[in-house]
Each structure stands twice: as C-alpha cells, then as structure tokens.
Amino acid sequence: MKIQVLGSGCPTCQKLHEVVLKAAKELNLEKQVEYLSGPEGVTKIVELGAMSSPVLAIDDQIVITGFNGDVEKIKSLISGKTKKAGSKYSDDCEYNQESLKVKICSCGENC
C-alpha cells in the first residue's frame, strides 16, 4: 500500500501530512506514508487529475482533496483500502451467498 500526501509545501499541506502520519501510525502503517511537495508534489497532483491541494492518495487513487484534520476519518479511509487489498470483498459489503454477487457495498464501489 502506498499512502501519499501531495501538495505544494504550504502549511496546509504539511498539516495534512502530520494528520495522515498520526492516522497511519495508529494503524501501524506509518512506513507506507510518503510526502511529495513542491514541483514533485504538484506534478503528481496534475497526473492524478486533482484540481486543488493538498491531496491524499492511496495506491494512486485520490481519496481526499483539501485539508481534513479528522484522524478517525483518515484512518477509516486507509483501513477501507487495506481491507480491499487483503480480500476480494470488504467487511462492509452485504454479500449474497446464493447468487455469489455483491448486492450492496457501503463504500460505494462494486466490491
């Protein structure tokens, strides 16, 4: 898993990086966090198609644009990506055993 905080290097971007580090540390994933700032960060933001910064991306998918200081929300986003990476179906899905198809997923994706 690759957790990236992308930004220009402004104080808001740095603050998001601190919050993401705290959330990742609580999940024992702090070594997965990367902070790209300055021209490198801006280039990556453009590559991913974001129109504002800072950006939190997990495995090259944007999960947050702008500042969010809610550690629990960020932990939830990281945990959700971890579950999906670890198994075909996330724990949040209601799985229909009879038809072997996912009926509803609370994450909004077709798990």
N, C-alpha and C positions, 0 to 999 in steps of 0.2 A: 504494500500500500504506500502510495506517495501522497503526502499531505503538503500542499503548497500555499503559502500566503504570498500574494503577488501585489506589488504596489510601487509607487514612485520613490518611496523612502520618507514620506511625510510622517508627522507624528501620529496621524490616524492609522496609517498602515502599520507602523511599529506597534501601536496599541493592540491592533487585531492580532499581530504576531504573538504578543505576550499572552493574550487570552487563549489563542489556539494552543500555544505551548502548555499552558496550565491545563487545558482540557485533555490534551494528548498525554500529559504526564499522569493524570488521574486514571487514564486507560492503559498506562504502560506503553505508550506509542510515541513518546517524545523524540525518539531517534528517527522517526519517519517524517518529521516536520522539516520543511525547507522554506527559507525566506528569500525570495527573489525581489530585489528592489533596484531602483534606478533604471537605466536603459534596459537591462536584462528583464526586470520585472514588467516594465511597460510593454516590451516586445512580446512577452508571454501572454499578457492580458489581451493584446490585439490578436494573437494567434488563436486564443480561445474564444474570441468574439465578444468579450465584455465591453461595455461602453462606459464603465466607471470603475473606480478603485476605492478601497482595496478589494481584492478578490480572494476568496478561499476556494481552492480547487482540490478535489480528491481524485487521484488517478486521472488527471487531465479533464475532469468534468467540474464545471463551476457549480458550487453549492451555495455560495453567498457572494453578493456584491454589496459593497458598502460596509460600514462598521457595525458589528453586532457584538456587544460585550457580554452576552449571556453564555456563560461557560456551559451550563446544562444543555442549552440548545446546540452548541457546537459539539459537545460530547455525543449528543443524540445523532447528529449528522454523521460523525465519524463512526459511531457504533453501527449505524444503519449500513454504511458502506462495508464495514468489517463483516457483518452477517451475510451480506450478499456475496462477498468474495469467498466466504467459507462454505456456503452451501447453495444449492440451486434455488431454494425457497427461503425467504427471510422469515423470522419468527413472527412478524406482523401480518403475515398473509393468512387468509382463511382458505385452507386447501380442501378441495373437493376430492376425497379419496375415490369415489365411484367413477368420476369421469376423468380423473388424473389431469385435471386442468385447474389453474388458479382462477378462482372466481373474483376475488376482491383482494387488493393489496392496499393497505393504508399508506404506503409510501407513494402511491400514485403511479407506480410503474407496473409493467406486466412481468412480475417475477415468475 
